Every structure is written in structure tokens, then in C-alpha cells.
Amino acid sequence: MKVAVIGGGAAGFFAAINVKNNFPQAEVSLLEKSTKTLSKVKISGGGRCNVTNGSSSIRELSDAYPRGGKKMKSLLKVFSTPDTQEWFTSRGVPLYTQDDNRVFPTSNKSDSIIDCFMDEVQNLGILLRLQSSVQAINTIDDKIELVINDKEKEIYDKVIIATGGSPKKRGFDWLEAIGHEIIEPIPSLFTFNMPNEEIIKLMGVVSPNALVKIQGTKLKSSGPLLITHWGMSGPAILKLSAFGARELFDKDYTFSIQVNWINIQNHDLVFDELEKIGKENPKKGLSKIKPFKLPSRLWNFLIEKTDLDLEKPWGELGRKSFNRLVTHLTNDIYHVSGKTTFKEEFVTCGGISLADINFKTMESRKCKNLYFAGEVIDIDGITGGYNFQAAWTTAFVASKLQSIES
């Protein structure tokens, strides 16, 4: 049996390796159009490779996918996060889980994952072919013909496509040509630009548990919020960008957000806490006591935004001043104008329509013996190892090369 896996990224390598493990006698070729492989693995997690997430709850994991969550729920029952960890540790790559549930190799180097894959490919006898660009797919009876580098034509029994996302729909033309519906690709996982907001002078400050809402929508997200020199980032913002990818694209990335810096939505509760501080510390200046464990620089910024003096004694605040402070703590408004890709980890939503894939096998419903894995599918996750887990899971299922008649 001849099998081709197209795409030398995370899903492609994982698929090829597992195909060879499942079918030792198969001739497996891994085709990559460029001269480099595993580029995203290399840069993920700041060069440490956030290989998966530490949660083992399938419900919790599936909730982390703005698109494709229901499909991932069924797929994760076949190959989930504990399986991923066992797969790597059994091949000499120990892992550890951070407090935020992100999982990394103990070496803290993505090279540990890359070296593992390269060793597996070599030891299993998988043919890695660089600069092999597939331009077209044709079906000949039950076999698949690949047109490579505009001239070579090769016949395979089974083909797995793991080419990743594309920033433009035209990147999927060759798959649309054989009948697949393509969901328009747009960015997911991005940070918010706020060029006209003074808060960017607080770059580096983290609010540990903020609640962020996008005005005029039902979109909201909570978690750590990082202030950057261009705007806002951190888990709360990135999660919001992923779940709101389509709506924010339609808004041309121009909108306003409401930030609740302390994630307490009861106005009276916040008011009472501030009033209590005032009664207990009437002579101390506002900047001397930080309510709700806010970072000093952020608290001072909010005081000044309320037009209050940093040294004004707590005991001199009236009801009106307390109310203004509550407003800035729980409903602080900022204007977003544009986006920035999260580090170098470009993630798209869009790709092959979920309706075109049999998720029991990852086989195309349009082309027999053709399978999909990874980000080429319209599945994407929030930050935290979820996108790599989707790659491992879909590739593992695809590598079984099963065919179930629809």
C-alpha cells in the first residue's frame, strides 16, 4: 500500500508516523512544499512548544474550540490529552504541566519534539520529501493521483492532507476543485491594538482576573489580561479574539470593549468594599492601598482616570467619587482599532467544511481514500495547547485509514 501525507507540520508528521506504525508494510511518503518542516512546533510557546493541555476532561477540552468543538468531543474519546502525553513520554520526551495547564517538554525546548519526530521518521523508514508541492488531486478508480511540482504525477492508495491553514481562500483552490466546500479563512488568536489609548503606557502590567466584553455583542471572556505597548493581550483577550473571530472580522477590527478589572459584577459589593477601606484608612492616600489586589501601576492609572489625586486621603472621598471609581474598576471602556498576530503563532479559522468530513475516520465525503488532519479543517482552538491537540487527535484518527461508506 502506498500512502502520501501532504504537509510537513505537526499534523503531517504525526499522521505519517502513526500510519507507518499501523501499517508497517506500507510505503509512506511525507511531502512538504518548502525546505522547512515543523515551523510552528519550533516557535510554539516561545520556542518551548506547548504540546498539549493538562486537562483530561473531554467536555472542558471540547469547550476550548470556538469552531469544531462538537466534533472534537467525539474525536477526543479516541485520542485525548493523556494519550498525547503517553505518546511522547514513551518515546523519551518527558513532559510537565504548568500552573496554567499548559504542557511542555521538560527540556523547555521545542527541539525535543522536533528531534522525536525526525528520529521516528528515520527509524520507521518514512520518505521525507522536501520541495514537493502538490498542485492538484485526481481520482483514478479508487486510487488518488497527485500532481507534484506541476509535472510529476504519482498514484497512491491513500492520501492524508495536513497542509495547515491558509490566510487566503485561494490557498484551498486545489481542494475546492475536487468538490470540497471551503469556509473563508480569517485570523483567530490575535491581540487588540489601541493606538489612541493612554493605558498602553502601562505595558507589562497584568490584571490577574479581568472580565472583557465587546460592546454591541454577546462576546465576553475572563482571565489574565496583559497590557502591551500596542494594546491588550493575555488569555482573556486571546480567548475573546478566537470566539469572536467572525464578528470582529466583520467589524474590520474596530470596536469598543468594556473591561471589568476585578471580575466582580455586583456594583454595590465593589462600592461597599471601597467605602470600607475609606472608613478603616481615612488618612491614607488613595495610592497607598490597592483594593482587590490590583497591580499598583494599574490602580494608580485608574485613580488618575477618575480625576482624583493619588495622595487624596481615602476619608475625603464622597459617594460620587466612590461611584466613579467603581465604574472604572468594573466598566472601563477602551477603543480597539486593529489587531496584531499573537507572537508568531498564526492561527486561522476556516478551511475544509466540517460537513465534508466523516469524523469517525477523517475521510473526505467527496473523495474516497482522501483524509484530512490538522488546521486545514475548519477547527481551531484557543491558546493553551488546544490547537496542537487537535492536530494530534485528527492525525491519529486519520492514520487508521479507515473507510466507512456514508
N, C-alpha and C positions, 0 to 999 in steps of 0.2 A: 504493500500500500504506500502510495506517495502522498505526503501531506505538506502543504505550504502554510506557513504562518506569516502574514504580512504585517510588518511593523516591529521595529526593534526597541520598543519601550517596555514598560513594566508588564503590561498585559501580554504582549507578544512573547517575551521571554518565558513568562510563567506558563503560558499556553503551550509553547513548544516543548518545554521541559516535561510538562505533565503528559503531553501526547506521547512522547518517547517512553515515559515510564509506563503508560497504559498500553502502548503498542510497541514493544521493544524491537520488533522486526520491521517496523515502518521506516521509510526513508523520509526524514523530516528536514525541511529547509526553512530557515528563518530569513526573510527578505526585508532589508532596510534600505530605503531610498537614498539616505545620506551616508556620510562617512562616520557618523557617531551613533552610539546606541545608549539607551538608558539615561538620556539627558535630564529628565525630570527626577529620576531617582537620585541623580548626582546632586541636584540643588535643593531637593526637598528638605524641609526642616532646618534651613540654614546650613545645608551640607551634612546634616546628620541622618536624614531620611526617616521621616515619620511614617514608619512601615505599616502601622495599623492603629486601632483604638483599643484601649484596655477594657472597655465594656464587653460583657458577654451576653447582655440582654438583646435578643433579636428585635424586640419591639423598640427598645431605645436606639439601637443602631439604625433600624429602618427609618426612624423619625428624622435622622440626620441627612436624608436625601430629599431635597426640595422637589426633584423630579425622579421618578422611578422607585420611590420608597416602597410601594406595594410589591413591585417585582423583586426588589432586593430582600424583602421579608421572606419570600419563598426560597430565594436563592441561598440566603444565609443559613437556611436549615440544612443545606448540603455542605457548605464550606463557609465557616464563620471565623471570627477573630481568634478563638482558641486554636483553631486548625491552622491559621496563618502562623501563629507563634510556634506551634509544634513543628510546622514545616521548616521554618528557618533554624530553630534551635537544634533539630535533629540533623541539620547539615552544618553544624559547627558555628552558627551565628547566634550567640546568646543575646537576649533582649531584656529591656527593663521598661517599667511603666512609670511615667512622671505623675505628679500630683494631679495634673490636669487631664490625665488618662491618655495622653499621647504615648505611643510605644516607639522606642528607638533601639538600635543595636547598642549593646553595652560599650562598644568601642567609640560610640558617638561619631562614627564616620560612615557616610553613605557608601564608601568603597567596600565596606564589609558585605553589603547587599550585592553590589555590582560584582565583586570577586566571586561570591557564592554562585551567582547566575552564570558567569563566564566559565567557572570550573564545571558546573553541571552540563553546560552546553558542550564543552570539550569532552568530558568524560562519557557522555551519552552518545557522542558521535553525531550531534546535530550540525547540519551545514549552515553556518552563518555567512550570509551573502550581503555585503555592503554595496552601496551604489546600484541597487537593483530596484528601480522604480516601476511599480505596476500601474500601467495606464488604463488597462481595460480587462474586463472579465467576460468570457463567453462560455456558454454551456454546450457541451457536446455529449448527447445522451445523458448519462448520469455522472459524467466527468466534467471537470472545470478547466478551461483553458485560460491561462494568464498571459497577457501581452506585457512583456518586460522591456523597459528602455526603448520603447517604440518599435522594436523589431523582433526580439526573441519571443517565441510562442512555446509555452510549456504546458503539459497536461498533468493534472493532479486528480487524485481520487477525492480528497477532502481539502478545503481551504478555510483557514480561520483569519478573519480580518480584525487586526488590533492596531489600526493606524492612528488612534488618538483623535482628539478634537481638531477642528479647523476653524480659524477665525472668520472665514468666509464660506458661504454655501457652495461656491464653485469647487471647493476642495472635496465635495462629495459627488461631483458630477458623474464620476465613473461608476458610482454605486446607484445613483439615480437612473443611470442609463439601463440598468437591468431590472428596473421596476420598483426600487425602494423609495418610500416617501422620506424626504429629508425635512426634519424640523429645523427651521432657521437657527443657525448658531449665533449666540450672543455671549458676551462675557458674564461670568459668575465669579464670586470671590474677589471683590475689589474694595478698595478703601475710598473714603469720601474726601473730596477736595473742598476746602473752604478758604479760598484766597483772600476773601474780604473780612474774615472774622479774626478778632484780636486774640482769641483763645489759642491760636497756633503759637503764640509766644511761650506757651506752657509745654512745648514739645518735650516728650519723655515722661510726662505725668500720666499715671494710670489711676483711673477710678475703678476700684475692685469689683463693684457690682452695680452697674448702671442699667437703666431701662431706656431703650431708644425706640421712638415711634416715628413713622413717616407721616407727616400731615396729609390729610385727604385720602388716606388708605387705611386698611386694617393691619398693615405690616408693623410688627414690633418684635424686639429681641432684647434679651438681657444677658449680662455677663461683664467681664472686664472690658473697659474702654480705654484705649491708648490715644493720647493727643500727640500728633506728629507735627512736623514743621510745615506740612501741607494741609492738614485737616484732622481727621479721626480714623483710627483703625482699631485693632483688637478684636477679640471673639464676638462681642456684641454687634459691631459694625459688619464684620465679615459674614456672620450668620444672616444678618439683615439683607446684605447685598445678594446672597445666594437665594434666599427665599423670595426676594423682590426683584430678581434679575430681569424678568419680562416687564414688570410695571415700571421699573426705573429706566430701562431702555426706552420705553415709550415716552417717558418724561424727559428724554435726552439728558438724563443725569443732572437735572436742575429741579431742586425741590427743597423743602424745609423739614427739619427734624426737631422733635421735642425730646430733650434729654432729662431724664429723672436721675440725677447723680447718685441717689441713695436707694433707688428702687423701693421706695415706700410711697404708696399712692394715696394714703389717708392724710389729707391736708391737716386735719385737726391734730392728729398724732404728732406730726412734724412740728406744728405750731406749739403744742404743749411742751415738747422736748426742748425747743429753743427758749420758751418762756421759763422753763425750769432752770436752765443754765443761767439765764439772766438773774433769777432770784437768788441762786446759790453763789453767783460770782459777780455781784453788781459793780465792783470797782475794776474788774479786769477788762482789758481791751478786747475787742472782738477777735483779733487775730491770735490772741493768746490761748484760746480754747477752740479746738476743732470738733464740731459736732459730727456724729455718725462716722467717725474715724476717716474723715476725708483727708486727702493729701494737703499739706499746708499751702502749697502754691495755688491749688485749685480753690481752696476755701478763701484765701485772700483775694483771688480773682473775682469770686462771686460776691464778696463783700463790696469790692470796688464797683462791680457791675450794678449793685443795688444803690450806688451813690452814697455809701456810708464810709466813714473814716476807719481805717484799720485799728486805730487806737481808741476809738469811741468806746466808753465803758458799756458793758452789757446792760447795766442797770438803767441806762438812759434811753434804751430803746422803747418806743411806744408800739402799740398794736399795729399801726400802719407799717412800721419798719420790719416787724416780725413777719407780717404777711408778705412783704416784698422779698424777704429772704427765703421764705417757704416757696414762693413762686420760682425763684431762680434755682433752688435746690431740686424742685420736683417737676418743673415745666420750663426748662431753659431752651430757648429757640435759637437755632442756627441754620444758616442758608448754605446748602450744598450746591456747588457749581462744578461738576465734572467728577471724574474718578481716576484712580491710579491702580494699576495691577498690583495685587498683593505680592510683594517681593518679586521673585521671578517665576512664581508658580501660576502660570496662566491656565485658568480653568474655564471651559465653556459649558453652557447648557445648549442642548440641541444635538443634532446628529440623526442617526437612523431611528425612525419612529418605532416606539415600543410595540406598536401593533404589527410590525413586520417581522417580529422575532418570536419563536416558540421558546419561552423561558424555562421549559423543562429540559431543553437541550442546548439553547442558544443558537439553534439553526434558523436560518432565514426562511420565512414563509414564502418568499418569492423565488428562491433559488436553492434547490436541493443540494445538500453536501457543502453548503456555504454557511459559515458560523461567524458570530461576532463576539468580541470581548473588549472590555475597557471603555474609554471615553468616546470612542466612535459612536457609541449608543447614546440615546438621549437620557442618560442617567448621570447625575452629578451630586456630590455631597458637600457639606460644609467643611471647614478646616478642622483637622484633628485626626487625620489618618483614614478618613472615610473614603476618599477617592481612591487611594491605593487598595483599600479593602475591596472596593467594587471591582477594581482591576483583577485582583487575585481570585475573587469569587466567580466572576463571569468567565475568566480564563480557565479556571478549574472545571467548571461545568462544561464549557465548550470543548475542552480537551478530551472528553469522553467520546466525542464524535458520534453521538447517538442520533438516530433519525427516527422521529415519530411522525407518522402520517397524520396530517391535520384533518 
